[in-house]
Amino acid sequence: MRSATTDALRRSLMNRTVLVIDDNEAVRTAFEVLLSIHGVRTLTAASPAQGLAVLAREAVHLVIQDMNFRREATSGEEGVQLFRAIRARQPQLPVILLTAWTHLETAVELVKEGAADYVAKPWDDARLLTAVRNLLDLQRAQSDAQALRNERAAAREQLAARRELCGIVYSSERMHTLVSMAAQVAQADVPVLITGPNGAGKEVIADIVQANSAVRRGPYIKVNIGALPDDLMEAELFGTETGAFTGARARPGRFEAADGGTLLLDELGNLSASGQAKLLRVLQTGEFERLGSNQTRRVRVRLIAATNANLRQAIREGRFREDLYFRLNVIELELPPLAERREDILPLARHFLDSDLSLSPDAERALARHDWPGNVRELRNAMQRAALLATGPVITTATLGLPASRDAAPATADEALLDRDTIEQALARSAGIVAHAARDLGLSRQALYRRMEKLGLKSTA
């Protein structure tokens, strides 16, 4: 009876293709027998030219290559040239180097160039199988992640072809769902409530609603209620008649200006009690009076309200009308903070940079790790500051000047793409040992623990 470890190993290797390039027929045969026992489709080549020809016509998941291909050759130069040729053709293809101790240093240098691993001759079968399995599992996870990215990119392109998205930049599935909903609900002439933290991009979501609205041909008026003094708030919204204030002349408010179109009320939670009552009436009847006037006016306005306030809490505390909340909350679009959609960080960062600037790998890691309490607005400001301070075309961590990141943040965008199924499979293969599963997935143990905690997963070991 085979052990659970053997079964797990076979499941990892089954239906994968490995190419062995070695001039020694005995070595090729040994690998073919060892790998085939575990379900690997094994291809062999006796020279670099033959190996490259196989790669040109076959789908290969991993290459095991020797460093020397002539008996008199000991420098490893042929292996170096072969490795670089493979990388030039297929940069993501993992390569294991077969090395003798005499040119171990060369193998180490190639690992720095991107070789996946090296195995010394004579090799240990168990260690070799473990290396092959880990690399194939990692490649599968990376391939799945890339397929998911491609699928999301296609979905974004399809949505952009059907709807006006106002230049919004995102990559995460969560934002795609939100943007899709915003474009869809825009077709119905009902109020929309957009909630989310400051700086997360609520106004852009409002713009998408307006751009796809049935009333988009009308005016689009925006009011930041939080920027208005309390004594002028209602006058700004509903207008005034002569004498309503000392020396005041008749003046229409924002509701009249938006008649036949859309009115965005930002920072709605700051609206006064009197203003809330008047807003409720407008929503119910379309009627209001200017301050200082008894004349009833009628408007037809599509209302979009945005707030970073917890309106349910405000209702409990008596600061916001419950009936107004339910009038506004026909459709609620909840915009998550940037820290909860980390796949969007790097696309946004690149979008905020001039085309002649780029990010170094260490800068990308620093951006992905940062918590961004100020959300998209903070990210935009950080990139603008870095562009001003940059002394060359590449922005580094030092140029960004971000505070030291807390360990609670995911390390990379790829980490955020790992879903529950992928992680559960890795844990099953490793018998629940997180360190082994993390190695299989190409993550640090801490990074995998963070992702498991976010998904509510626990190790059984």
Buried (B, 14 or more C-beta within 10 A) or exposed (E): EEEEEEEBBBBBBEEBBBBBBBBBEEBBBBBBEBBEEBBBBBBBBBBBEBBBEBBEEEEBBBBBBBBBBEEEBEEBEBBBEBBEBBBEEEEEBBBBBBBBEEBBEBBEEBBEEBBBBBBBEEBEEEEBBBBBBBBBBBBBBBEBBEEBBEEBEEBBEEBBEEBBBBEBBBBBBBBBEBBBBBBBBBEEEEBBBBBBBBBBBBBBBBBBBBBBBEBBEBBBBBBEBBEBEEEEBBBBBBBBBEEBBEEBEEBEBBBBBBBEBBBBBBBBBBBBEEBBBBBBBBBEEBEBBBBBBEEEBEBEBBBBBBBBBEBEEBBEEEBBBEEBBEBBBBBBBEBBBBBBBBBBBBBBBBBBBEEEBBBBEEBBBBBBBBBBEBBBBBBBEBBEEBBEEBEEEEBBBBBBEBEEBEEEBBBBBBBBBBBEEBBBBBBBBBBEBBEBBBBBBBBBBEBBBBBBEEEEBEBEE
